[in-house]
């Protein structure tokens, strides 16, 4: 049961990255060293957000991992990418918890105007990520937000099914600015092994 990354975006300005945190310690050294894992996580997270309507919670399974997205009606969106064993309600609770912290921080009040990706990690988010890696050890975490219990959450079986009809993940990978040429090559190699994460990219 593991979270790989959590990222927040401003969808008022071309799906701009607001802040993020990652824990890639379980991934192969090569993927961490060359940055392919981080680039793929950013690409997937941004893609998930762009395909989720405002006011909705959605999920998408791809390979060995799941993405859980909460897109707030005001244009701020959070994405957790984790393994399939991680409880979706806990993932969405984490997204909402930090989202509240972020929006209530005075220095972030003008976030809707941000139009450039911010790659700086907020120590508060990194600390929350570490805490939520073992939710069963935190009684307060398991007291799930009652609003989430009432929310209809759509789970897509794959990212291709989440995309618009006729759009394929391979096409988006080729066009993505989040992925370097090296990461695109890694992705294509892993696809030949029947898993986008089975080779050097994620797992």
N, C-alpha and C positions, 0 to 999 in steps of 0.2 A: 504494500500500500504506500504509494509514493507520489509526490507532486514534483514535476520537473520545472514548471515555470508558472508565474502569474504576471499578467501584463494588463495595463489600463490604457485606453485609447479615447481620444476626443473625436467623435464622428461629425462634429460641426465643421471640422477643418480637415477633410481628406483622410480620415482615420489616422490621426497623428498619435504617436506613442507618447503617453504622459509620464509613465514610470513603470518599472518592472523589477522582478527579482527572480533568480533561478537557483536551482540546486541540481547540478549535473554530475554529482559525485558517483552516481551509479552507472554512468555512461562510459564507453571505451575512451581511453586516453587520447587516441587519435582524433576522435570527434570533438573532444574538448579543446585539444591543442590547436587545430586548424580553424575552429570557430564554426564548423558546419552545423553542429547541433544548435547553437544559439541562433544562427541565421534561419534554420528551418523552423524553430519554435516561434520566432518572430513572424515569419511568413505565414505559418499555419494560424497563429493567433489573429493576425490582421485579417486573413481570409475569413475566419470564423465570424469575426465581428461584422465584416462587410456583408455577410449573408444572413445576419440576424436582425430582424426588425426591432425598432425601438419599443421598449416596454415588454420585451420577451426574454424568456430564459430558454436556451436550447443546448443540446449536447450533440457531439459528433464522435463516433468511434472510427479510428483509423489505425490499422495495424494493431500494435500492442497497447495503444494509448487512447484516451478519451479527452475531448476538449469540452469544458463547460463554460457557457457564455451567459452573462447577464448584461443586457443592453438597456440602460435606463432611458426614460423618455426625454431627459434633458440632453442626451447625446454623449454621456460618459458610459463607457463599456469596459467590463473586466472579463478576462479569460484565464481559466486555470487549465493547464494540460497535465494530466496525471495518468497513472495506470488504471486498468479497468476495475481493480479492486477498491479503489478509493471511493468513498461514499459521496454521491453527487450532491446530497444535501449539505454535507460539510464543506464541499468545494464551493458551493454557491454562498454559503454562510461566510466563508473567508472572503470571497469577492465583495460581498456587501459590507462586511466589517471594515475593510480597509478603504472602500469607496467612501464611506461616511467620514473616516479619519481624513482622507485626502480633501474632500470637499469642505470640511470644517476648518482646515488649516488656512489661516489668513493669506499666506503667500501664494496660495493656489486659487484664490477666489476668481481670478481672471482666466482660469483654465480654458473656457470656451473659445478664447481668442488664440490659443497656442496653435501654431501651424508648422512647427518643426519638431521632429522626433527628439525626445529627451531620453538619452541612454543612461542617465545617472540613476543609480539604485538608491532608493530611500531606505535608510537603516531600519525604520519602523516596519516597512514591508518585509524586509529580509528577516527580521526577528519574528514576525507573524508567520512567515513561510516555514521557518524552523519549528515553531510551536505546533503548527498544523500538520507537520509530518507524522506526528503520533497523536491523532485526535482521541484515541481511546484512553490516553493518559490524561486528558484534559476534560473533566466533567462538564465544564461550562461550554466547551465546543460542541459537545454532543447534545446540548439542549437546543435543538434546531429551531430556527426562526419559524414561528407559526405561519407567517405569510408564505413561506416557501412551500409549506405543506398544501396550501390552497392553489399554488401556481401550477398551471399546466406546463410541463416541460417536454418539448419535442426532442427525441433522440434520433439523430440520423445514423443510419448503419454505416455510412462511409462519407468521406468528404465529397466524392463525386455526386452522391445523391443529395448532398446539401447544396451544391452549386446549381445555378440556373440550368434549365434543360439545354443540352447541347454543349455545355461547357465542361471541360475536363481539367483535372488537377495538373496534368502534364503541360497543358497550354498555359496555365497560370504560372507554373514554375518557370517556364521559358521567358515569360514577360516580367517576372518579379524583379523589383529593385532591391528587395530585402536579401536576395541570394546572390552570392558571388559566383563566378564561373565555376570555381572549384566545387562549391556546394551543389550546383546544378548537375555537375558530372557525378558526384557522389549519389545524388538522388536517383539518377538514371541507372546507375550500377545496382543500387539496392532494389529498384523496380524489377530488374532482371532476376533477382532472387526472390521475387514474389512478396516483397515487403518493403515499404518505404523506410521502415525503421530497423530492418533486420540486418543491415550491413553496418556502415560507418556513420550514418547520419544521427540516429537517435539511440538505438539499443546496443 
